[in-house]
Amino acid sequence: MFPLKVKEYIQNCIDKRNNFAVFRFPGEDVFHIAGENGYIFKINEFGAKSNGAKDVLDYDSKRLTLEAGTRSEDLKMAVSTVINRHKKLGGGKTVVSCVFRGNSDRENLIERINEFFELNKENFCFIMQATPGQIWVSATPELLLSLKEGKASTIALAGTRRVGEKNTAWDDKNKNEQQIVTDHIVREWRTLGLNVNVGEPRTRRSCHIEHICTDISADVPRDINADQLIDAIYPTPAILGYPVDFAKKNISELETHKRNFFAGYVTVCSPDGSLTAYVILRCACIDVLNDYDMNIYCGCGITEESDYESEKKEYLDKSHVLRTVLGKDFMVPFDEIKE
């Protein structure tokens, strides 16, 4: 729960249009404020390299234009096209994202965000304002990098299903999709000369859904820094796809919106000298200057084994808590919602 001091700080920053970030690490109860007690909070838009990271308190950009929402026919065409392209390629994946458009609760916004965070104790949660009057909220399960005392760790996270939906093993489509991410990270870190340790795939819960997760770590020599570690693997196939150029082309041609901060990443520099970076997933942008209009972003990994109806369900699953807790009156990219 937000302490009263933090709640008042957030509301004051929103009212005065001041840049800010408040965040909580996975499994913790304490919220930290960027710029206080030695914490630095940096942000990157989708696809940007580490040298493009900016302190949220110094971020100076024009207001974003919220998306109208992905149309049903556009998303179906994009997913179907990507499936066919990967069939011809004989493998790989492309992460196709979509945008839901709705409204948030202007009277109880902070309480709603607090409720959303309480449902995501196992995730990295943050709220920030980097462009005037536009609030970004995220509860992300995807660790990009943890670096402390010469030890680097990350995860390969992919594959999705609802908690309790199946008691059987993961299907081949999800396992293959996740293995692509693991292989990419291991390969790229090994090109830096690292001796990479790879754990066994496990199931990781994220609120009401779960993913396949592989823990990856390495001891890092002094001549390799955090920027090199991140740039070697980001964007990972978990939010872009593979082969990289093939996936980039698909996204450029078929997505009808700009991702902005979705699938970008945040970096927290802590007072103990450690660094932690998370990919921005399960996120929403709320425009408090425009009737509290709201965009929710989510993406699905599309492979040759995908089918549109299954992916449609995954888009709904990934956006479900954001839509039901933070928002209302959503225009969704499907003719009918069945959840």
Secondary structure, DSSP 8 states (H G I E B T S, - for coil): ---HHHHHHHHHHHHHT--EEEEE-TT----EETTSTT-EEEEE-TT--GGG-EETTT-------------HHHHHHHHHHHHHHHHHHTS-EEEEEEEEEEEE-SSSHHHHHHHHHHTTTTSEEEEEEEETTEEEEEEE--EEEEEETTEEEEEEEEEEEETTS--S---HHHHHHHHHHHHHHHHHHHHTT--EEE---EEEEETTEEEEEEEEEEE--TT--HHHHHHHH-S-TTTSEESHHHHHHHHHHH--S--TTTT-EEEEE-TTS-EEEEE--SEEEEETTTTTEEEEEEEEEE-TT--HHHHHHHHHHHHHHIIIIIEEEEE-SSSS---
